[in-house]
Amino acid sequence: MPWPPTAMESPPKYHTNRKERVTTRKVLHGILTRTGTAAVRQFLLRNLPPAPSGSLELPDVLLSKKPLLSRLLHGTAGQPKALRPYQYKMLFPAMGEPDIGLWDIPTMYALIRYMCDVMPPHWLGWERFPDKHDTQPVHDVIRIRFLHRAMFSETHGRIPEEKLNSYWSCLKSVLERLANYYGKSFSDEVLFGIQSLSRPTSTVVSSTRSSVPFAPRRLQSRPQSAGPQARTQGTAMASVIGTTDLQTAGTLDPHQHSSFLDLVRQGDTDFSSGQLDGAENNFASALRVVHRRDDAVSLTQQAACLEKLGLVHLQRARGTRHPRDYKTAVALYNAAVARGKELPARELMNKLIHCLDMALKAVAVEMAGARTQGAIDKLTYSADLPHKRTVQSLRNYAMERMQYLESRYTYTVSADQDPFRSLAEKQRGETVRILYRKMSDTIKRVVSAMVQECVTIQGKPPCPFAIVAFGSLAREEATPYTDLNLAVLLPESAEADSDHLSYFGKLVILLDLKMLNLGETVLSSIGIKSLNDAGSSNPLDDWFLDTVTKRGFCLGRWELSGREPVPITTPTRLAQFQIKESRCQPSDWTKVTLVEGEQALVDAYEGSLNSHLSRYSNFGNKIPVLANDKACEEILELSRRFGSPVIDTDNETMIHDVARELQFLPSRMVAVLGLYYGVTYKNPWAIVDELGRRGVLRPNDVHHLKVAASIGAEVRLRTQFAAGGKKDAVRSLSQVCGRELIFRFYFTISPLQDMLHKFAQDMVSRRRSGPRQLNLSRTVLIDDSLRVRGNIHLKLLEYGAAEQSFSDMIHENVTDAGAMVDYGRTLLGVGNYTSAVSFFDRALSMMELMYGEGLITPIAIRALYYSAVAASDLGDYAVAMAYLDKALKIAGKLYGKDAPHVEVATIRQRLGEAQGKTGDHFAAMSQFQTSLEIRKYLHRNEGNHPAISKLIIALGETLTNCQQHEKAAACYEEALRMRRTLHGAPESHPSVASALNNLGASLQSSGESIRAIECHEEALRIYRQLYGERCDHRAIADTLTHLGVALFGDQQSVKAVQTHTEALEMKRRIFGEEAQQESIAETLGHLARTYKAMGEEGKASEYTAQEYTMTRAVYGKAHGIGSNTFMTDDRSSTVSPDLEFDR
């Protein structure tokens, strides 16, 4: 093809005189410089060959090609003189790394020709203008080079109008082809160039003045200041995973795969041009397409997105120098490495580890100021492998010991004082105690080694310091999956020294990064806004769940540290905070242990703390005043949270509470007893031994309480082993412990629980005269009575066995009101309402004879509550509310007015449900809000709790009934976040899908059909993954119905018909072809309305007739059409009036 090129199309006459022609020439030169440079840069980055080490980092690649580039500079060894000195200096600057953003077109063209394997360097096509039939990207790069050379040589001369038109059209065609080749991922500069070449010159000049920084000076306005999107130093860094590595679709359909590749390409382009925010959003959107899939291809795609996001945050950190940006980059790289480990090929993981090491090197040099290679090497992936192996070895050892315990020692469901069984229990408990001591010591050694490595990186500390641990590690109850609560203690004089605070602030960040390198910190906990924006009003912005990384050995977050993992303070200040402001349990912050540093600072903290706790009361000068007060407060809270609770019929909440009791209740009870009696020992076994030596506990009770503490510690460890890490929800108790172990546990905990509950009631009734002395010697800490056995059966949801136990109790004592209530409770569980109500009435009558009309007893509360449950289930809501009002008054007198007690929360929740059924939605809303406040207070230190999420959903239902759809949507959003966090991966539990359906229905009622569609589609995906893609399930059919309504609301009538038809066919397969069901009638109505909106009156009439016939069959002739409702998993939602059929 001759040069200059002929016009590929007739360009518009934008320039009619010489002045406008000169302006057009300058604008064209500016657009070519900007867009052409971006296009060539993109081509170079995509075709850059890796270094011999496999690295794709630009400095490494250039260094490996330095001999070749040197020959190109000097024209030696048979190579042409293709590089000029200024170009060679840009490739190898005297200081810092090369910046590809400063390279011009000739420099990048030379690298493409002689370094990249696009075409051989001696190919003749490099020196001639391509023919019009040559439309490959390399040909367009050559065209850009020729256009740049021509425009550069003719900038100050006259260009004939015909030639200028030819340049204009040629550049426009080149950029359009490149944009089609790269898709959406092409850079903003190129898109700007295409748009500029497609509109009149005056418009181009006007826009150029404000948006083209390289335009001629006469076209520029005053210089723009560099904003946050300015090109950052080090833009030359490139991803190790290109789009060529992502061409396999895997489980993605063609449309999803195309969208995924377009987003990755767009992110690459944004990153290469310095648009970091745009790159982050595109990479996050690409990750959203492929995340929650576990096949090899999807894991590769996820690793690519996470690695590219890490590169973006590393570039941002180099500009901001903010520690959090460095930490985010390292966390993203670790998440990518975690996915690389799941792949059979090691090449990708090695590349990702190299990227992680580059990020860690940047942190060590740029933030921590490391100067020696030995110091830098302390912050690498390989440097932390010994720590990871130590933790894994500890887990293997602990698992072996658990298996040994299971095979060697067994528990029985008998409380007989068999000396052989007592010896076996003692040996098993001692083995657990030794195991926990070993685990705690090993964990402290690992953390201490990490701290020492951080000191090596940063240099000698400017003052003495101490890294201390609270919580489970201080109590010697830490497991290999524990999260650490650490603090840095400094001398009192160092608090005001900014240099000291700066040093230890960086030390904390380095320690946090080394903990991240262990690979057990889930990415969701980091709080990256593009992945987990918890503050957004849209719950789908908090979408990423790290289902690959198992939550394990990591740094926890506690209230004094704020957003940072480890607070830096002084002993006095920390002691004051713990006593006056801490929301943690006193049994937590009174126990502390040294991990690394000076013991004197730990002694100073304990001395400051004990100075407040060591003042004695008048109880024989034995009980410290403040310690007694704090212990009594914790006993009261234990009673409110665990003491004699109302057993609800919700199986999920029941299993959750039993698991919490098994794992944590013995430790908390022993710790609070130690605090009450001033015992300074840290682990529960030592505290119990000391209580026995002081005569507080009898010898047999010492044994039983140590057995309960050992069982709790054993169950906690088994639970974490079963889940592969720490997890809030427990699916099944049988996965972690046997029935014998549970029975043996409650034989001891139940009497201790009842004793503390009575002590708490005594405190409430005698608050004005102060708390009474706690006397453990009057309580026998072993009880295998029928009542205890029956309650254990209920906790395990074994209603038949529980019924037998309570029935035997009644036969033994016909005047036992508590046995009658418990027996009636079991009858409720099996659906025998009539008999259950009769036993509740007998119990209430018996208690009236015994106590009079006051009935101020927990048994009366339970009898009234379960009478209300029975009445409510039978539809008699007025009677139910009367029972609940009376139970609430008794609870107020017994536990204190407005006391945050679990029974009060449960009663108010049931009362709100009954009021909602009778139409008093505002009263129901008040009850739900009060119950929710109590629940949040009681479970504030437990993370998420299923009872809270259910209350929030109930509140959302009430708000929906009050037509407050925006507030209802906010409730459903909160419940969705909570359930996702509670159950981990959303695929693992239907309650997450249920919450999505609730939210979608609420959004649809608010007119937000697009967001509603997203919610229902996500719920549908979860259900299908749970039950199977081709499974016929009621939940799937109901979700399809919701999705069809949302699609119709978004005016997607064709898709709505398809969705409703699929739902109708599935419901008929579930219920039968001839079945008459409300749910089927509802779907028929939706189909009729949709067809009518589409103008197909015949089909609309047909479906309307079918709906009418089925509705009459279900409800009878008196029931009208259009009043049917549809159910989600958690609520019944009446179809919005604007969705009703117009008949």
PECOR-V193915 format. One record per pair of residues at least 12 apart in sequence whose C-alpha atoms are under 8 Angstrom apart, sorted by the first residue. I is the first residue (numbers start at 0). J is the second residue. Records with the same first field share a line. If there is no record, write none. Layout:
I = J / J
This chain:
0 = 128 / 129 / 130 / 131
1 = 128
2 = 128
3 = 162 / 165 / 166
4 = 165 / 166 / 169
5 = 165
6 = 164 / 165 / 166 / 168 / 169
7 = 165 / 168 / 169 / 172
8 = 168
9 = 168
10 = 164 / 167 / 168
11 = 199
13 = 199 / 200
14 = 200
20 = 160
21 = 157
22 = 204
23 = 200
24 = 154 / 158 / 163
25 = 154 / 214 / 215
26 = 203 / 204 / 207 / 214 / 215
27 = 167
28 = 147 / 150 / 151 / 154
29 = 211 / 213 / 214 / 215
30 = 192 / 211
31 = 143 / 147 / 170 / 192
32 = 147 / 213
33 = 188 / 189 / 211 / 213
34 = 188 / 189 / 191 / 192
35 = 104 / 143 / 189
36 = 103 / 104
37 = 186 / 188 / 189 / 272
38 = 140 / 177 / 186 / 189
39 = 104 / 107 / 108 / 140
40 = 99 / 107 / 271
41 = 268 / 271
42 = 136 / 140
43 = 107 / 110 / 111 / 115
44 = 237
45 = 241
46 = 111 / 115 / 116 / 117
47 = 111 / 114 / 115
48 = 60 / 114 / 115 / 116
50 = 63
51 = 63
53 = 350
54 = 239 / 350 / 353
55 = 237 / 238 / 239
56 = 235 / 236 / 237 / 238 / 239
57 = 97 / 235 / 236 / 237
58 = 96 / 97 / 235 / 236
61 = 90
64 = 114
68 = 82 / 87
72 = 84 / 87
81 = 109
82 = 106 / 109
86 = 102 / 106
89 = 101 / 102
96 = 233
97 = 233 / 235
98 = 232 / 233 / 234 / 235
99 = 233 / 234 / 235
100 = 230 / 234 / 235 / 271 / 272
104 = 144 / 147
105 = 144
108 = 140 / 144
112 = 125
117 = 137
125 = 141
128 = 141 / 142 / 145
129 = 141 / 142
134 = 176
136 = 177 / 180
139 = 173 / 177
142 = 173
143 = 170 / 173
146 = 166 / 170
167 = 196
171 = 192 / 193 / 196 / 197
174 = 189 / 192 / 193
175 = 193
178 = 190
181 = 261 / 264
182 = 261 / 264 / 265
183 = 261 / 262 / 264 / 265
184 = 261 / 262 / 263 / 264 / 265 / 266 / 267 / 268 / 269
185 = 264 / 265 / 268 / 269
186 = 265 / 268 / 269 / 272
187 = 269
204 = 218
207 = 219
208 = 220
228 = 273 / 274 / 275 / 276
229 = 273 / 274
230 = 272 / 273 / 274
231 = 273 / 314 / 315 / 317 / 318
232 = 314 / 317 / 318
233 = 314
234 = 270 / 271 / 272 / 273 / 314
235 = 271
236 = 310
237 = 310
238 = 306 / 307 / 310
239 = 350 / 351 / 354
240 = 303
242 = 260 / 263 / 264
245 = 260 / 299 / 300
246 = 260
247 = 296
248 = 296
249 = 294 / 296 / 297
250 = 294 / 296 / 297
251 = 289
255 = 288
258 = 285
259 = 285 / 288 / 289
260 = 285
262 = 281 / 282 / 284 / 285
263 = 281 / 282 / 285 / 304
265 = 278 / 281
266 = 278 / 279 / 280 / 281 / 282
270 = 311
275 = 311 / 315
278 = 308 / 311
279 = 308 / 311 / 529
280 = 529
282 = 304 / 305 / 307 / 308
283 = 304 / 308 / 529 / 530
285 = 304
286 = 300 / 301 / 304 / 305
287 = 543
289 = 301
290 = 543
291 = 544 / 546 / 984
295 = 341 / 342
298 = 338 / 339 / 341 / 342
299 = 338 / 339 / 342
301 = 335 / 338
302 = 334 / 335 / 336 / 338 / 339
303 = 335
305 = 331 / 332 / 334 / 335
306 = 331 / 332 / 335 / 351
308 = 328 / 331
309 = 327 / 328 / 329 / 330 / 331 / 332
310 = 328
311 = 328
312 = 324 / 325 / 327 / 328
313 = 325 / 328 / 358
317 = 365
320 = 365 / 366
322 = 366 / 505 / 508
325 = 358 / 362
326 = 508 / 511 / 512
327 = 525 / 527
328 = 358
329 = 355 / 358 / 359 / 512 / 515
330 = 512 / 515 / 522 / 525
331 = 522
332 = 351 / 352 / 354 / 355
333 = 355 / 515 / 516 / 518
334 = 518 / 521 / 522 / 548
335 = 351
336 = 348 / 351 / 352
337 = 518 / 547 / 548
338 = 547
339 = 351
352 = 380
355 = 379 / 380
356 = 378 / 379 / 380
359 = 378 / 379
360 = 375 / 378 / 379
363 = 375 / 378 / 456
366 = 505
367 = 456 / 457 / 505 / 506 / 509
368 = 456 / 457
369 = 456 / 457 / 458
374 = 455 / 456 / 457
375 = 456
377 = 452 / 453 / 455 / 456
378 = 452 / 453 / 456 / 513
380 = 516
383 = 513 / 516 / 517
384 = 517
386 = 445 / 517
387 = 517
389 = 445
390 = 442 / 479
393 = 438 / 441 / 479
394 = 479
397 = 434
398 = 720
400 = 434
401 = 713 / 717
404 = 427
408 = 423 / 424 / 427
409 = 423 / 424
410 = 424 / 739 / 740 / 743
411 = 739 / 740 / 742 / 743
412 = 739 / 740 / 742 / 743 / 783
413 = 743 / 783
414 = 746 / 781 / 782 / 783
424 = 706
425 = 702 / 706
428 = 705 / 706 / 709 / 710
431 = 709 / 712 / 713
432 = 684 / 709
435 = 475 / 476 / 477 / 478
436 = 475 / 476
438 = 477 / 478 / 479
439 = 472 / 475 / 476 / 477 / 478
442 = 479
443 = 594
444 = 594
446 = 594
447 = 594 / 595
449 = 510 / 513
450 = 506 / 510 / 595
453 = 506 / 509 / 510
454 = 506
457 = 502 / 506
460 = 502
461 = 499 / 502
462 = 489 / 490 / 493 / 499
463 = 489 / 490 / 596 / 597
464 = 487 / 488 / 489 / 490 / 596 / 597 / 600
465 = 487 / 488 / 489 / 593 / 594 / 595 / 596 / 597 / 598 / 600 / 601
466 = 485 / 486 / 487 / 488 / 593 / 594 / 595 / 596
467 = 485 / 486 / 487 / 488 / 591 / 592 / 593 / 594 / 595 / 601
468 = 483 / 484 / 485 / 486 / 591 / 592 / 593 / 594
469 = 483 / 484 / 485 / 587 / 588 / 590 / 591 / 592
470 = 483 / 484 / 587 / 588 / 590 / 591
471 = 483
472 = 592
473 = 590 / 591 / 592 / 681 / 682
474 = 590 / 591 / 681 / 682 / 683
475 = 681 / 682
476 = 682 / 712
478 = 716
479 = 551 / 552
480 = 550 / 551 / 552 / 553 / 719 / 724 / 725
481 = 551 / 552 / 553 / 725
482 = 551 / 552 / 553 / 554 / 555
483 = 552 / 553 / 554 / 555
484 = 554 / 555 / 556 / 557 / 565
485 = 554 / 564 / 565 / 566
486 = 565 / 566 / 567 / 568
487 = 565 / 566 / 567 / 568 / 569
488 = 567 / 568 / 569 / 570 / 600 / 601
489 = 567 / 568 / 569 / 570 / 600
490 = 569 / 570 / 600
491 = 569 / 570 / 571
494 = 568 / 569
500 = 567
503 = 567
504 = 567
507 = 564 / 565
511 = 554 / 564
514 = 552 / 553 / 554
515 = 553
517 = 552
518 = 548
519 = 548 / 549 / 550 / 551 / 552 / 553
520 = 548 / 549 / 550 / 551 / 552 / 553 / 554
521 = 545 / 548 / 549 / 550
522 = 544 / 545 / 548
523 = 543 / 544 / 545
530 = 542 / 543
531 = 543
536 = 969
537 = 972
538 = 972 / 973 / 975 / 976
541 = 976
544 = 983 / 984 / 985
545 = 984
546 = 983 / 984
549 = 723 / 724 / 725
550 = 723 / 724 / 725 / 726
551 = 724 / 725
558 = 581 / 582
570 = 600 / 601 / 603 / 604 / 607
571 = 603 / 604 / 607
573 = 604
574 = 604 / 605 / 607 / 608
575 = 608
578 = 608
583 = 940
584 = 633
585 = 629 / 630 / 633 / 674
586 = 667 / 670 / 671 / 674
589 = 605 / 608
590 = 681
611 = 625
612 = 624 / 625 / 626
613 = 625 / 626
618 = 772
621 = 676
622 = 675 / 676 / 677
623 = 675 / 676 / 677
626 = 674 / 675 / 677
627 = 674 / 675 / 676
629 = 675
630 = 671 / 672 / 674 / 675
631 = 675 / 759 / 770
633 = 671
634 = 668 / 671 / 755 / 759
635 = 756 / 759
636 = 937
638 = 752 / 755 / 756 / 759
639 = 899 / 900 / 901 / 902 / 937
640 = 900 / 901 / 937 / 938
641 = 660 / 752 / 901
642 = 752 / 753 / 755 / 756
643 = 752 / 753 / 756
644 = 901 / 902
645 = 861 / 901 / 902 / 905
647 = 905
648 = 828
650 = 796
651 = 945
652 = 944 / 945 / 946
653 = 794
654 = 729 / 730 / 731 / 732 / 794 / 795
655 = 728 / 729 / 944 / 945
657 = 794
658 = 729 / 732
661 = 710 / 711 / 714 / 715 / 741 / 744
662 = 711 / 712 / 714 / 715
663 = 711 / 712 / 715
664 = 711
665 = 707 / 708 / 711 / 748
666 = 683 / 708 / 711
669 = 683 / 686 / 687
670 = 683 / 686
673 = 686 / 687 / 690
678 = 690
683 = 705 / 708
684 = 705 / 708
687 = 701 / 704 / 705
688 = 701
695 = 774 / 775 / 776
696 = 775 / 776
697 = 776
700 = 779 / 780 / 781
703 = 747 / 780 / 781
704 = 747 / 748 / 780
706 = 744
707 = 743 / 744 / 747 / 748
710 = 740 / 744
711 = 744
714 = 735 / 736
717 = 735 / 736
718 = 734 / 735
721 = 734 / 735
726 = 981 / 982 / 983
727 = 942 / 943 / 980 / 981 / 982
728 = 981 / 982
742 = 788 / 791
745 = 787 / 791
746 = 780 / 781 / 782 / 783 / 787
747 = 780 / 781 / 782
748 = 780
749 = 782 / 787
750 = 778 / 779 / 780 / 781 / 782
751 = 778 / 780
754 = 778
758 = 771 / 773
760 = 893 / 894
763 = 893 / 894 / 895
764 = 893
785 = 804 / 805 / 807 / 808
786 = 804 / 805 / 808 / 818
788 = 801 / 804
789 = 801 / 802 / 803 / 804 / 805
793 = 825
798 = 825 / 826 / 828 / 829
799 = 825
801 = 822 / 825
802 = 822 / 825 / 826
805 = 818 / 819 / 821 / 822
806 = 818 / 822
814 = 845
815 = 842
816 = 841 / 842 / 843 / 845 / 846 / 858
817 = 842 / 858
819 = 838 / 839 / 841 / 842
820 = 838 / 839 / 842 / 858 / 861 / 862
822 = 835 / 838
823 = 835 / 836 / 838 / 839
824 = 865
827 = 869
832 = 869
835 = 869
836 = 866 / 869
839 = 862 / 863 / 865 / 866
840 = 862
842 = 862
843 = 859 / 862 / 863
846 = 859
854 = 889
855 = 889 / 890 / 892 / 893
856 = 889 / 893
857 = 890 / 893
859 = 886
860 = 886 / 887 / 889 / 890
861 = 886
863 = 882 / 883 / 885 / 886
864 = 882 / 883 / 886 / 906
866 = 879 / 882
867 = 879 / 880 / 881 / 882 / 883
868 = 909
871 = 913
876 = 913 / 914 / 916 / 917
877 = 913
879 = 910 / 913
880 = 910 / 913 / 914
883 = 906 / 907 / 909 / 910
884 = 910
886 = 906
887 = 903 / 906 / 907
890 = 902 / 903
899 = 933 / 934 / 936 / 937
900 = 933 / 937
901 = 933 / 934 / 937
903 = 930
904 = 929 / 930 / 931 / 933 / 934
905 = 930
907 = 926 / 927 / 929 / 930
908 = 926 / 927 / 930 / 950
910 = 923 / 926
911 = 923 / 924 / 925 / 926 / 927
912 = 953
915 = 957
920 = 957 / 958 / 960 / 961
921 = 957 / 961
923 = 957
924 = 954 / 957 / 958
927 = 950 / 951 / 953 / 954
928 = 954
930 = 950
931 = 947 / 950 / 951
934 = 946 / 947
935 = 947
943 = 977 / 978 / 980 / 981
944 = 981
945 = 978 / 981
948 = 973 / 974 / 975 / 977 / 978
949 = 974
951 = 970 / 971 / 973 / 974
952 = 970 / 971 / 974 / 994 / 1129
953 = 1130
954 = 967 / 970
955 = 967 / 968 / 969 / 970 / 971
956 = 1130 / 1132
959 = 1001
964 = 1001 / 1002 / 1004 / 1005
965 = 1001 / 1002 / 1005
967 = 1001
968 = 998 / 1001 / 1002
971 = 994 / 995 / 997 / 998
972 = 998
974 = 994
975 = 991 / 994 / 995
978 = 990 / 991 / 994
979 = 991
985 = 1021
986 = 1021 / 1022 / 1024 / 1025
987 = 1025
988 = 1025
989 = 1021 / 1022 / 1025
990 = 1128
991 = 1018
992 = 1017 / 1018 / 1019 / 1021 / 1022
993 = 1018 / 1127 / 1128 / 1129
994 = 1129
995 = 1014 / 1015 / 1017 / 1018
996 = 1014 / 1015 / 1018 / 1038 / 1041 / 1127
997 = 1127 / 1129 / 1130
998 = 1011 / 1014
999 = 1011 / 1012 / 1013 / 1014 / 1015 / 1041
1000 = 1041 / 1045 / 1132
1003 = 1045 / 1048
1004 = 1135
1006 = 1048
1008 = 1045 / 1046 / 1048 / 1049
1009 = 1045 / 1049
1011 = 1042 / 1045
1012 = 1042 / 1045 / 1046
1015 = 1038 / 1039 / 1041 / 1042
1016 = 1042
1018 = 1038
1019 = 1035 / 1038 / 1039
1022 = 1034 / 1035
1023 = 1035
1031 = 1065 / 1066 / 1068 / 1069
1032 = 1065 / 1069
1033 = 1066 / 1069
1034 = 1127 / 1128
1036 = 1061 / 1062 / 1063 / 1065 / 1066
1037 = 1062 / 1125 / 1126 / 1127
1038 = 1127
1039 = 1058 / 1059 / 1061 / 1062
1040 = 1058 / 1059 / 1062 / 1082
1042 = 1055 / 1058
1043 = 1055 / 1056 / 1058 / 1059
1044 = 1085
1047 = 1089
1052 = 1089 / 1090 / 1092 / 1093
1055 = 1089
1056 = 1086 / 1089 / 1090
1059 = 1082 / 1085 / 1086
1060 = 1086
1062 = 1082
1063 = 1079 / 1082 / 1083
1066 = 1078 / 1079
1067 = 1079
1075 = 1109 / 1112 / 1113
1076 = 1109 / 1113
1077 = 1109 / 1110 / 1113 / 1123 / 1124
1078 = 1124 / 1125
1080 = 1105 / 1106 / 1107 / 1109 / 1110 / 1123
1081 = 1106 / 1123 / 1124 / 1125
1083 = 1102 / 1103 / 1105 / 1106
1084 = 1102 / 1103 / 1106 / 1121 / 1140
1085 = 1140
1086 = 1099 / 1102
1087 = 1099 / 1100 / 1101 / 1102 / 1103 / 1140
1088 = 1139 / 1140 / 1141
1106 = 1120
1107 = 1120
1121 = 1139 / 1140
